[in-house]
Structure formats: C-alpha cells, structure tokens
Amino acid sequence: MTDYDDILISIRRITRAIDLQSKQLVKQTGLTAPQLVVMHAIRKQGRIPPSAVAREVALSQATITSILDRLEKAGLVRREPSEKDKRVVHACLTSDGMRRLEESPELLQAGFLRQFRKLEDWERSMLISSLQRVAAMMDAEGLDASPILELGDIVSPK
C-alpha cells in the first residue's frame, strides 16, 4: 500500500465517522449539524441579521436562508424586523428553539474533543494546518465550511 492510500483511507474513515455522527444527531434531536450551528450563532448574538449568521458560521447567504426557512417552519427561529431599520431582518431563537438547543449534544464527537483538548498548542496548530493543506489539495477551499452540509427538513427526535 502506498502512503497516499493511507491518506485516502484516513479521509474515508473521517468522512464515515462524520456521517454516522450526523445521523445519530438527527435521530436524537431532529436537527442537522448545520441547523444546530446556526442556532448556536443566533443564541450567541441574541438577535442577528442572516448575513451576520452567514459570516459567523462561514456559510453562504443562500445556505443560511434555506436553514433559517426550515428552522422557522419548525418554530425554532423567528425573523423580526429591526426596530432601527425596517429593511433589516433579525433572526432570533424561539423558546422552543432555545430548549432544543439546550437539550442537544455537542456537535463534535465527545471523544474527539477530549483528545483534541489534551494536545499541546503546537500539535493543534500542526493538525489544523495539515487538514487545511489537505482541503486545499482537494480543491475544497471554496466550499461552505459547515461541520456537515446536510440540508433537510427538521424531524421529530425519536
């Protein structure tokens, strides 16, 4: 086996782990990781224009609009006109949205977070730059940067 086979196998394992974790997240919460990321950004700011959400989570405005549409349809987010400028709309969490967010698990696998936090600063930096280099080698720099890009309807948790 060649060294690049080892890299491809590792990438496939990471992709598979993300896919499995994403399915578990949807099963537990009825929400996808991008939906939860958006909800976290809204909670952090309180009331925030969709364009600021897009910048905060590094997703396109179109993707944010789609996610907000689904969250609003599910009663987890509402859009309100700005008090200062009626042309500006702010997204905010509903009480149901806040509750669902508080009940949701961490977005990254807990084991990954525990191990990552144990690394020395230089190890974290090296790991981040290596993964950024791999993404660049795969021509993935222009892709939306959500943890998992799965857009879909919000379902009731099982």
CORQUI-V296401 format. One record per pair of residues at least 12 apart in sequence whose C-alpha atoms are under 10 Angstrom apart, sorted by the first residue. I is the first residue (numbers start at 0). J is the second residue. D is the distance in Angstrom with one decimal. If there is no record, write none. Layout:
i=I j=J d=D
i=I j=J d=D
//
This chain:
i=6 j=133 d=9.4
i=10 j=133 d=9.5
i=14 j=147 d=9.7
i=16 j=108 d=9.1
i=17 j=107 d=8.6
i=17 j=108 d=8.7
i=17 j=146 d=8.6
i=17 j=147 d=7.5
i=18 j=147 d=8.2
i=18 j=149 d=9.6
i=20 j=32 d=9.4
i=20 j=106 d=8.7
i=20 j=107 d=8.1
i=20 j=108 d=7.2
i=20 j=147 d=9.8
i=21 j=33 d=9.9
i=21 j=106 d=8.6
i=21 j=107 d=9.4
i=21 j=108 d=9.9
i=21 j=146 d=9.5
i=21 j=147 d=7.4
i=21 j=148 d=9.7
i=21 j=149 d=8.5
i=22 j=149 d=9.9
i=24 j=103 d=8.2
i=24 j=104 d=7.7
i=24 j=105 d=9.2
i=24 j=106 d=8.0
i=24 j=107 d=10.0
i=24 j=156 d=9.1
i=25 j=153 d=8.4
i=25 j=154 d=7.6
i=25 j=155 d=8.7
i=25 j=156 d=7.1
i=25 j=157 d=9.0
i=26 j=154 d=8.4
i=26 j=155 d=8.2
i=26 j=156 d=5.5
i=26 j=157 d=6.0
i=27 j=102 d=9.6
i=27 j=103 d=7.9
i=27 j=104 d=8.6
i=27 j=154 d=9.9
i=27 j=155 d=8.6
i=27 j=156 d=5.1
i=27 j=157 d=6.2
i=28 j=99 d=7.4
i=28 j=100 d=8.9
i=28 j=102 d=8.1
i=28 j=103 d=6.2
i=28 j=104 d=8.4
i=28 j=153 d=9.0
i=28 j=154 d=8.0
i=28 j=155 d=7.1
i=28 j=156 d=4.7
i=28 j=157 d=7.8
i=29 j=99 d=9.4
i=29 j=103 d=9.6
i=29 j=152 d=8.7
i=29 j=153 d=5.5
i=29 j=154 d=4.4
i=29 j=155 d=4.9
i=29 j=156 d=4.5
i=29 j=157 d=7.8
i=30 j=69 d=9.9
i=30 j=70 d=9.0
i=30 j=99 d=9.1
i=30 j=100 d=9.6
i=30 j=103 d=8.9
i=30 j=149 d=9.8
i=30 j=150 d=9.5
i=30 j=151 d=8.7
i=30 j=152 d=8.2
i=30 j=153 d=5.6
i=30 j=154 d=6.8
i=30 j=155 d=8.3
i=30 j=156 d=8.1
i=31 j=66 d=9.7
i=31 j=106 d=9.5
i=31 j=146 d=9.9
i=31 j=147 d=7.9
i=31 j=148 d=8.4
i=31 j=149 d=6.5
i=31 j=150 d=7.2
i=31 j=151 d=7.7
i=31 j=152 d=9.0
i=31 j=153 d=7.8
i=31 j=154 d=9.5
i=32 j=105 d=9.6
i=32 j=106 d=6.5
i=32 j=107 d=9.1
i=32 j=145 d=8.0
i=32 j=146 d=6.7
i=32 j=147 d=6.0
i=32 j=148 d=7.7
i=32 j=149 d=7.6
i=32 j=150 d=9.2
i=33 j=56 d=8.8
i=33 j=58 d=9.2
i=33 j=62 d=9.4
i=33 j=63 d=9.1
i=33 j=66 d=7.8
i=33 j=106 d=9.4
i=33 j=144 d=9.6
i=33 j=145 d=6.0
i=33 j=146 d=6.7
i=33 j=147 d=6.2
i=33 j=148 d=6.3
i=33 j=149 d=7.0
i=33 j=150 d=7.7
i=34 j=63 d=8.9
i=34 j=65 d=9.8
i=34 j=66 d=6.1
i=34 j=67 d=8.0
i=34 j=69 d=8.6
i=34 j=70 d=7.4
i=34 j=145 d=9.6
i=34 j=147 d=9.7
i=34 j=148 d=9.4
i=34 j=149 d=8.9
i=34 j=150 d=8.1
i=34 j=151 d=9.4
i=34 j=153 d=8.9
i=35 j=66 d=9.7
i=35 j=70 d=9.6
i=35 j=96 d=9.8
i=35 j=99 d=9.2
i=35 j=100 d=7.1
i=35 j=103 d=8.3
i=35 j=104 d=9.8
i=35 j=105 d=9.5
i=35 j=106 d=7.9
i=36 j=52 d=9.6
i=36 j=55 d=9.6
i=36 j=56 d=7.1
i=36 j=100 d=9.7
i=36 j=106 d=8.0
i=36 j=145 d=7.8
i=36 j=146 d=8.2
i=36 j=147 d=9.7
i=37 j=49 d=9.5
i=37 j=52 d=6.8
i=37 j=53 d=8.4
i=37 j=55 d=8.7
i=37 j=56 d=6.9
i=37 j=58 d=9.5
i=37 j=63 d=7.7
i=37 j=66 d=7.8
i=37 j=67 d=8.1
i=37 j=70 d=9.4
i=37 j=145 d=9.4
i=38 j=52 d=9.2
i=38 j=66 d=9.7
i=38 j=67 d=9.0
i=38 j=70 d=8.7
i=38 j=75 d=8.6
i=38 j=76 d=8.0
i=38 j=90 d=9.4
i=38 j=91 d=8.5
i=38 j=92 d=7.2
i=38 j=96 d=7.7
i=38 j=97 d=8.3
i=38 j=99 d=9.6
i=38 j=100 d=7.1
i=39 j=52 d=9.7
i=39 j=56 d=9.4
i=39 j=92 d=9.4
i=39 j=97 d=9.3
i=39 j=100 d=7.4
i=39 j=101 d=9.7
i=40 j=52 d=6.4
i=40 j=53 d=9.3
i=40 j=54 d=10.0
i=40 j=55 d=6.8
i=40 j=56 d=7.2
i=40 j=91 d=9.8
i=41 j=55 d=9.4
i=41 j=76 d=8.9
i=41 j=89 d=9.4
i=41 j=90 d=6.8
i=41 j=91 d=6.0
i=41 j=92 d=6.8
i=41 j=97 d=9.9
i=42 j=90 d=9.6
i=42 j=91 d=7.3
i=42 j=92 d=6.7
i=42 j=96 d=9.4
i=42 j=97 d=7.7
i=42 j=100 d=8.9
i=44 j=90 d=9.6
i=44 j=91 d=8.7
i=45 j=89 d=9.3
i=45 j=90 d=8.3
i=45 j=91 d=6.1
i=45 j=92 d=7.7
i=46 j=77 d=9.9
i=46 j=78 d=9.1
i=46 j=79 d=8.7
i=46 j=81 d=9.3
i=46 j=88 d=9.2
i=46 j=89 d=5.6
i=46 j=90 d=5.6
i=46 j=91 d=4.9
i=46 j=92 d=8.1
i=47 j=78 d=9.4
i=47 j=79 d=9.7
i=47 j=81 d=9.6
i=47 j=87 d=9.8
i=47 j=88 d=8.1
i=47 j=89 d=4.8
i=47 j=90 d=5.3
i=47 j=91 d=6.8
i=48 j=78 d=8.8
i=48 j=79 d=9.4
i=48 j=80 d=9.5
i=48 j=81 d=8.9
i=48 j=87 d=7.1
i=48 j=88 d=5.7
i=48 j=89 d=4.3
i=48 j=90 d=5.9
i=48 j=91 d=8.9
i=49 j=61 d=9.8
i=49 j=63 d=6.7
i=49 j=64 d=7.2
i=49 j=67 d=8.2
i=49 j=78 d=9.2
i=49 j=87 d=9.4
i=49 j=88 d=7.5
i=49 j=89 d=6.7
i=49 j=90 d=6.5
i=49 j=91 d=9.9
i=50 j=63 d=8.1
i=50 j=64 d=9.1
i=50 j=88 d=9.6
i=50 j=89 d=9.4
i=51 j=63 d=9.9
i=51 j=89 d=9.5
i=51 j=90 d=9.9
i=52 j=64 d=9.8
i=52 j=89 d=9.8
i=52 j=90 d=8.7
i=53 j=143 d=10.0
i=56 j=143 d=9.2
i=56 j=144 d=7.6
i=56 j=145 d=6.8
i=56 j=146 d=9.4
i=57 j=142 d=9.6
i=57 j=143 d=6.6
i=57 j=144 d=5.6
i=57 j=145 d=6.8
i=58 j=142 d=8.5
i=58 j=143 d=5.0
i=58 j=144 d=6.0
i=58 j=145 d=6.4
i=58 j=148 d=9.6
i=59 j=142 d=9.2
i=59 j=143 d=6.5
i=59 j=144 d=9.0
i=59 j=145 d=9.8
i=62 j=143 d=8.6
i=62 j=145 d=10.0
i=62 j=148 d=9.3
i=62 j=150 d=8.5
i=65 j=150 d=8.1
i=65 j=151 d=9.3
i=66 j=149 d=10.0
i=66 j=150 d=7.2
i=66 j=151 d=8.4
i=66 j=152 d=9.1
i=66 j=153 d=9.7
i=67 j=90 d=8.1
i=68 j=152 d=9.8
i=69 j=150 d=9.0
i=69 j=151 d=7.9
i=69 j=152 d=6.3
i=69 j=153 d=6.7
i=70 j=92 d=9.2
i=70 j=93 d=9.9
i=70 j=96 d=8.4
i=70 j=152 d=8.7
i=70 j=153 d=7.4
i=71 j=90 d=9.3
i=71 j=91 d=9.7
i=71 j=92 d=9.1
i=71 j=93 d=9.1
i=71 j=96 d=9.4
i=72 j=152 d=9.2
i=72 j=153 d=8.7
i=73 j=95 d=9.3
i=73 j=96 d=8.9
i=73 j=152 d=8.8
i=73 j=153 d=6.7
i=73 j=154 d=8.7
i=73 j=155 d=9.7
i=74 j=92 d=8.8
i=74 j=93 d=6.9
i=74 j=94 d=9.0
i=74 j=95 d=7.0
i=74 j=96 d=7.1
i=75 j=91 d=8.7
i=75 j=92 d=6.0
i=75 j=93 d=5.3
i=75 j=94 d=7.4
i=75 j=95 d=5.5
i=75 j=96 d=3.8
i=75 j=97 d=7.5
i=75 j=98 d=9.0
i=75 j=99 d=8.0
i=75 j=100 d=9.2
i=75 j=153 d=10.0
i=76 j=90 d=6.6
i=76 j=91 d=5.6
i=76 j=92 d=4.4
i=76 j=93 d=5.3
i=76 j=94 d=8.8
i=76 j=95 d=8.4
i=76 j=96 d=6.2
i=76 j=97 d=8.9
i=77 j=89 d=8.3
i=77 j=90 d=5.8
i=77 j=91 d=5.6
i=77 j=92 d=6.3
i=77 j=93 d=6.5
i=77 j=96 d=9.4
i=78 j=90 d=4.6
i=78 j=91 d=6.5
i=78 j=92 d=8.9
i=78 j=93 d=9.9
i=79 j=91 d=7.7
i=106 j=146 d=8.3
i=106 j=147 d=9.7
i=107 j=146 d=8.5
//
